[in-house]
Amino acid sequence: MSTIETVLVTGGAGFIGSNLVDRLLADGKRVVVVDDLSTGKLTNLKQARESSTGEVEFQRLDLTSGALDTVVERHRPEVIIHLAAQMNVRASVEDPLYDATVNVLGTIRVLEAARQYDVQKVVFATSGGCIYGEPALEDLPVPETAPGVAHSPYGASKRCGEEYLRMYAALYDLRWTSLALSNVYGPRQDPAGEAGVVAIFTERMLAGLPCTIYGDGEQSRDFVFVDDVVHAFVLAMDRGDDERFNIGTSERTSVNQLFRGLAAATGYDREPVYAPERAGELRHNAVDARKAAQGLGWKPWTTLEEGLAATLKWASGERDAG
Ligand SMILES: NC(=O)c1ccc[n+]([C@@H]2O[C@H](COP(=O)([O-])OP(=O)(O)OC[C@H]3O[C@@H](n4cnc5c(N)ncnc54)[C@H](O)[C@@H]3O)[C@@H](O)[C@H]2O)c1
């Protein structure tokens, strides 16, 4: 049983963050959410504000501004879960300085606040799709030990953030865990964001609009359901110190397969529109999550079919409400 009482979640108004906040509150924690609402939304915290089991406080602030120190000093969380990030790969190529400002300097701000105010542990979100470069098909699913070179400023800034975690652990005894997530999907993923093919297809199919597939659709990804990812963050609060763990299903699903699965579930009867492949996109990816089973006691347990059904149910409810 965890003794942690107060958790600060950066990026807690975002897709993964707000799902995590709901889970922490259900577990009876005090949760401090820090977010600048650049891509996150206050409506994502609606359920959190109505929680009867935990307590939540929201602080709108930009991590890079230095204002985090005061919040950490006031609330004294035992753990910070650091999810706030610039996570658009193409935007990172167009503006690497902004990407590094949020993802590197923002992470240093988190570590500095943690060091000054005796936070015990920082749990970090990194990207299983972007830190290992482009592994050969025969090397998939990719393990944590894969060498790899980042192919985008986003991948580089995430690798750099993790280097800072290692360095703070060595210098200041600050504990850390880094979770390298594959392609996360589920309720509250923003269809306007660039990574969320599940969210984009779901929204367009429900509206009866055409769906575009870039390339031949045989490119594949490791789709992991958000509740499973949230569970990994909860476990990592007091397990798996000073290590990186891949979090994914280790299975590859092609975009064509995903399209067909969602079309069947929504009753969508249009064919996809094929458009030229987008430069810089990985052809195939999947992460090997066996280490997380050993070190965190984590396994994905939502099948793609169940996860898509839950996402669809949520998206239909949003359409009805809006
Ligand atoms: N969604 C995925 O498939 C995926 C895959 C791998 C890694 N990740 C990582 O998981 C984390 C969460 O991703 P997500 O999908 O929930 O994205 P998201 O965009 O929904 O969440 C990020 C949150 O951070 C906030 N934020 C951004 N810059 C900020 C700043 N300067 N100060 C304060 N808040 C700021 C945003 O407003 C948003 O609420 C990110 O670190 C991302 O890199 C996500």
PDBQT file of the ligand as one rigid body, heavy atoms in Angstrom, charges set to zero:
ROOT
HETATM    1  N1  LIG A 401      -0.094  10.548 -26.422  1.00  0.00    +0.000 N 
HETATM    2  C1  LIG A 401       0.883   9.719 -26.784  1.00  0.00    +0.000 C 
HETATM    3  O1  LIG A 401       0.697   8.815 -27.607  1.00  0.00    +0.000 OA
HETATM    4  C2  LIG A 401       2.259   9.852 -26.147  1.00  0.00    +0.000 A 
HETATM    5  C3  LIG A 401       3.272   8.970 -26.567  1.00  0.00    +0.000 A 
HETATM    6  C4  LIG A 401       4.536   9.081 -26.007  1.00  0.00    +0.000 A 
HETATM    7  C5  LIG A 401       4.783  10.030 -25.034  1.00  0.00    +0.000 A 
HETATM    8  N2  LIG A 401       3.799  10.886 -24.653  1.00  0.00    +0.000 N 
HETATM    9  C6  LIG A 401       4.127  11.898 -23.618  1.00  0.00    +0.000 C 
HETATM   10  O2  LIG A 401       3.110  11.891 -22.632  1.00  0.00    +0.000 OA
HETATM   11  C7  LIG A 401       2.938  13.212 -22.121  1.00  0.00    +0.000 C 
HETATM   12  C8  LIG A 401       1.471  13.601 -22.153  1.00  0.00    +0.000 C 
HETATM   13  O3  LIG A 401       1.019  13.576 -23.501  1.00  0.00    +0.000 OA
HETATM   14  P1  LIG A 401      -0.496  13.772 -23.914  1.00  0.00    +0.000 P 
HETATM   15  O4  LIG A 401      -0.756  12.875 -25.056  1.00  0.00    +0.000 OA
HETATM   16  O5  LIG A 401      -1.370  13.709 -22.715  1.00  0.00    +0.000 OA
HETATM   17  O6  LIG A 401      -0.428  15.251 -24.508  1.00  0.00    +0.000 OA
HETATM   18  P2  LIG A 401      -1.288  16.562 -24.177  1.00  0.00    +0.000 P 
HETATM   19  O7  LIG A 401      -0.841  17.609 -25.156  1.00  0.00    +0.000 OA
HETATM   20  O8  LIG A 401      -2.728  16.228 -24.097  1.00  0.00    +0.000 OA
HETATM   21  O9  LIG A 401      -0.754  16.909 -22.733  1.00  0.00    +0.000 OA
HETATM   22  C9  LIG A 401       0.349  17.762 -22.474  1.00  0.00    +0.000 C 
HETATM   23  C10 LIG A 401      -0.105  18.802 -21.471  1.00  0.00    +0.000 C 
HETATM   24  O10 LIG A 401       1.009  19.635 -21.126  1.00  0.00    +0.000 OA
HETATM   25  C11 LIG A 401       0.558  20.987 -21.079  1.00  0.00    +0.000 C 
HETATM   26  N3  LIG A 401       1.713  21.856 -21.320  1.00  0.00    +0.000 N 
HETATM   27  C12 LIG A 401       2.415  21.962 -22.488  1.00  0.00    +0.000 A 
HETATM   28  N4  LIG A 401       3.402  22.874 -22.338  1.00  0.00    +0.000 NA
HETATM   29  C13 LIG A 401       3.318  23.335 -21.056  1.00  0.00    +0.000 A 
HETATM   30  C14 LIG A 401       4.068  24.308 -20.294  1.00  0.00    +0.000 A 
HETATM   31  N5  LIG A 401       5.084  24.983 -20.838  1.00  0.00    +0.000 N 
HETATM   32  N6  LIG A 401       3.716  24.543 -19.010  1.00  0.00    +0.000 NA
HETATM   33  C15 LIG A 401       2.663  23.851 -18.459  1.00  0.00    +0.000 A 
HETATM   34  N7  LIG A 401       1.924  22.945 -19.125  1.00  0.00    +0.000 NA
HETATM   35  C16 LIG A 401       2.254  22.684 -20.412  1.00  0.00    +0.000 A 
HETATM   36  C17 LIG A 401      -0.516  21.077 -22.158  1.00  0.00    +0.000 C 
HETATM   37  O11 LIG A 401      -1.420  22.151 -21.989  1.00  0.00    +0.000 OA
HETATM   38  C18 LIG A 401      -1.214  19.710 -22.015  1.00  0.00    +0.000 C 
HETATM   39  O12 LIG A 401      -2.277  19.754 -21.106  1.00  0.00    +0.000 OA
HETATM   40  C19 LIG A 401       3.878  14.113 -22.925  1.00  0.00    +0.000 C 
HETATM   41  O13 LIG A 401       5.058  14.300 -22.188  1.00  0.00    +0.000 OA
HETATM   42  C20 LIG A 401       4.161  13.318 -24.177  1.00  0.00    +0.000 C 
HETATM   43  O14 LIG A 401       5.411  13.645 -24.734  1.00  0.00    +0.000 OA
HETATM   44  C21 LIG A 401       2.540  10.819 -25.185  1.00  0.00    +0.000 A 
ENDROOT
TORSDOF 0
